[in-house]
Amino acid sequence: MAEGILIPLGFFAMVVAIVYLNIRKRERMMLLERGLDIDKFHKSEENMLQLKWGMLLIGVAIGLLLGDIFASKGLLEEWVSYFSMTFIFGGIALVASYFMGKKCPDEKKDNEPTSM
């Protein structure tokens, strides 16, 4: 049964990756045409993406841990405790990373040339 879904799933992932890489290439070419430095432009976005993923994974891990504790204590059914705690703490982590990202100063504004 798992083999029947892996092939379409792999094909879908390949199509998504190809589309993503084409869009990224087009974006980089537009930046080069305008004379902007690509590395400085994407550096802060990549740092924020890493922060978001790190906090999400930590939130999911805490959710799974608390879900296991609630299931073993009999406070919630096993499947309810795992799903609810995972989604609650994953969502909290994403919201926290959003607010942390808003507090960080924009490096893009520092790199823009000033007009005199």
Secondary structure, 3 states (H helix, E strand, C coil): CHHHHHHHHHHHHHHHHHHHHHHHHHHHHHHHHHCCCHHHHHHHHHHHHHHHHHHHHHHHHHHHHHHHHHHHHCCCCHHHHHHHHHHHHHHHHHHHHHHHHHHCCCHHHHHCCCCC
